Amino acid sequence: MGGICALCGRQVAKLTEHHLIPRMRHRSRRTKRLHDREARNETISLCSPCHRNLHCVLTEKELADEYNSLDRLAAHEEIAKFIAWIRKRPAGTAVPVRRHTRRSEMAKEKRRRK
C-alpha cells in the first residue's frame, strides 16, 4: 500500500513498516526495562530506500537505545544527508545502498571474537 514516507516525505507506491525499537531487541531485559510494550511496538511507514539506509547506517542496538523516534532518526547526520538527497529523486528510483563501513568492521570484529 502506498503513501507518504515518514522520513523523506515522498509519495511512493509501496511503504514498509519500521519498528522504532527493532523486534530483535524486544526481548532484551534492558529494552523491557526502558520501554513499555506500546513503545516497543510503535512503527513508522517508510519507503524502501529510507528503510534500507536506516538499517545500513545504524545497528539494531543503536536503533533501540538512541534512535527510537522519528525526530532522532532525522537528526542523525548520515541519515539527514541521505534524506536530503533522496527527496530530490522521483518515487520508484532504484537506489543502491552500501553497507556502512563501521558496521562492516563491527561484524568482522564479532566474527574474530568467536
N, C-alpha and C positions, 0 to 999 in steps of 0.2 A: 504494500500500500504506500502511496506517495504522500508527499507533504513537504514541509519546510524543515531543513536541518537545524537543530538547536545551536550548533556551533557556527557554521558558515552562513546560515540564513538563506541558502539557495533552495529553490523549489526543485525537487527531484522526483523521479518516478517511483523510487523504492527507498525506504528508510529502514535502518536496523535499530534495534534496541540496545543501548549500552547501560549496563548496571553501573551506577556511580561507585558502588563498592563491589568489585568483581566477585562473582559467585564462588570462585575457588577460595576466596578469603572468608566466606560467610561462617565457616565452622571454627575458625581460629578463636581461641579464648580472648585474645586482645580485641578482635573485631566485635565479638559478642559483648564485651565489657564496655566498649566505647560507643557502639551504635545499636539502637533498638531494632527490632525486626522490620519495622516500617522503613527505616532509613536504609537498611541492608537491601531491601527490595526495590528501592527507588531507581527508576530508569529514565533515560532521555532518548529521544529519537535523533539519530544521526545518519547522514549519507555514508555510503561505504568508504569513500576516500578519507573522510574525517575519522571514522571509526578505526580504520586500519592504521592511520597515522598515530592515533592515541596509543594503541597497543604496541606500536613500534618504538615510540619515544619513551613511554613510561612502563615501569614494571607493575605487576599486579599489586605488589606491596605499596609502591608509591601511589598508585591509584586509590587504594583503600585508605592509606594513612594521611596523605597530604592533598590529593587532588580529587576529593569526593564530592565536589559541587561543580556546577556549570561555570560559575564565576572563577573558581580556582583553575579549572582546566583552561579557560580562555586566557587567563593571566600568565600561563606558562610561556616562556619566551619562544621556544621552538614551535609550540602549537599555535601561538598567535601569529608567527611568521607564516606557517602553513595556511592558516585561515585567511590571512590577507591575500595570499597567492591564489588559493582555490576559489575565493569569491569572484575573481575576475574570469573564471572559466565557466563555460556553459554546462548545464546538467548533462550527465551522460559521458563526460570526458573521462577517458581511461587515464588513471593516474597511477604511475608506478610508485610504490612506497618502499624505500630502502630501510633495512634494519638499522636501528640506531647503533652506532659504534660502541657506545658504552654498554648497551645490552648484550652485544655480541661478546664483549670482553668479560662481562659478568658470567655468561653462560660457559665460556671456556674455563674460567676460574672454578666454577662449580664442578665441571667435569674433572678437572685436575684433582680436586679435593677427594673425589670418590675413589 
